[in-house]
């Protein structure tokens, strides 16, 4: 599967045109990870997001005495997308699962440069990101009732 076809499956990039997906694909960097390798470490800062192209990754939170797995994500799913908004602290850790993972990395600086060149890409991605954050916030708030 080509990277452009993978990007079409990513909800964060929904409603981008084919040529815009190709522009986005041009700033993606491939990264292969063996089983168990850490991708993101909780409470560290980061300036990149990742798209799972093959394999899967486990998202988990490290507590004082143990780790709690939150979710396993696979092909077409995104991790670290908050780095497109700011370079704040990561809220969870992520590692490759037993089969390892093939990822595409997008650095925030490269993304910002692309958005300066094509404001429509920036608008669509940030709108999709806002929709996702709003959904998660509402879901979390309802779970606390």
C-alpha positions in Angstrom: 0.0 0.0 0.0 1.4 3.4 -0.9 1.7 6.1 1.7 -0.9 8.3 0.0 -3.4 5.4 0.2 -2.6 4.9 3.9 -3.1 8.6 4.5 -6.5 8.4 2.9 -7.5 6.0 5.7 -6.3 8.4 8.5 -9.2 10.2 10.1 -7.0 13.2 10.9 -6.6 13.7 7.1 -10.2 13.2 6.2 -11.4 15.6 3.5 -8.0 16.4 2.1 -7.7 16.2 -1.7 -5.4 13.7 -3.4 -2.8 16.3 -4.3 -2.8 17.5 -0.6 -2.4 13.9 0.6 0.6 13.6 -1.7 2.1 16.9 -0.3 1.6 15.4 3.2 3.2 12.1 2.1 6.3 14.0 0.9 7.1 15.1 4.5 6.6 11.7 6.0 9.6 9.7 7.2 9.6 5.9 7.5 10.6 4.3 10.8 10.8 0.6 11.5 10.7 -0.6 15.1 11.4 -4.0 16.6 9.1 -5.6 19.2 9.0 -3.7 22.5 10.8 -0.6 21.3 9.6 2.6 22.8 8.3 5.2 20.5 7.0 7.8 22.9 7.8 8.1 26.6 5.2 9.6 29.0 6.1 13.0 30.5 8.7 13.9 27.9 8.2 16.5 25.2 8.0 15.7 21.6 7.7 17.5 18.2 6.5 14.7 16.0 3.4 12.5 15.4 3.3 9.0 14.0 1.0 7.0 11.7 1.0 3.2 12.0 1.6 1.7 8.6 2.1 -1.9 9.6 2.1 -3.9 12.8 0.7 -2.3 16.0 1.6 -0.2 19.0 0.5 -0.3 22.6 -0.4 3.0 24.4 0.0 2.8 28.1 0.3 5.0 31.2 3.1 4.4 33.7 2.0 4.9 37.3 4.2 5.0 40.4 4.2 1.2 40.8 2.9 -0.2 37.5 1.9 0.4 34.0 -1.7 0.3 32.7 -2.4 -0.5 29.0 -5.0 1.8 27.4 -5.3 0.6 23.8 -3.5 -1.2 21.0 -3.5 0.8 17.7 -2.9 -0.6 14.2 -2.7 0.4 10.6 -4.0 3.9 9.8 -4.1 5.1 13.4 -2.2 8.0 14.7 -0.1 8.6 17.9 1.4 11.8 19.2 -0.8 14.1 17.2 -1.0 16.7 20.0 2.6 17.6 19.0 1.0 19.3 16.0 -0.6 21.8 18.4 2.2 22.2 20.9 5.4 20.5 22.1 3.9 19.8 25.6 4.5 16.8 27.7 3.3 13.4 26.3 0.3 12.1 28.2 1.2 8.4 27.7 3.9 6.1 26.6 3.8 4.1 23.3 5.8 1.0 22.3 5.8 -1.4 19.4 4.0 -4.7 20.1 5.3 -8.2 19.6 5.2 -8.0 15.8 7.1 -4.7 15.7 5.8 -1.7 13.8 6.4 0.3 10.6 5.5 3.9 11.1 5.5 7.2 9.3 6.8 10.2 11.3 5.7 13.8 10.7 7.7 16.4 12.4 5.8 19.5 13.5 8.2 21.9 11.8 7.8 20.2 8.5 4.0 20.2 9.0 3.9 23.9 9.9 6.0 24.7 6.8 3.5 22.7 4.6 0.6 24.5 6.2 2.2 27.9 5.4 2.5 26.8 1.8 -1.1 25.4 1.7 -3.4 26.8 4.3 -6.2 24.5 3.3 -4.2 21.5 4.6 -3.6 23.2 7.9 -7.3 24.2 8.3 -8.6 20.7 7.5 -6.1 18.9 9.8 -6.6 21.3 12.7 -10.4 21.1 12.3 -10.2 17.3 12.4 -7.9 17.4 15.4 -10.3 19.7 17.2 -13.2 17.4 16.4 -11.2 14.4 17.8 -10.2 16.3 21.0 -13.8 17.5 21.5 -15.1 13.9 21.2 -12.5 12.6 23.7 -13.2 15.4 26.1 -16.9 14.8 26.0 -16.4 11.0 26.3 -14.2 11.5 29.3 -16.6 13.9 31.0 -19.6 11.5 30.4 -17.6 8.6 31.9 -17.1 10.7 35.1 -20.8 11.2 35.6 
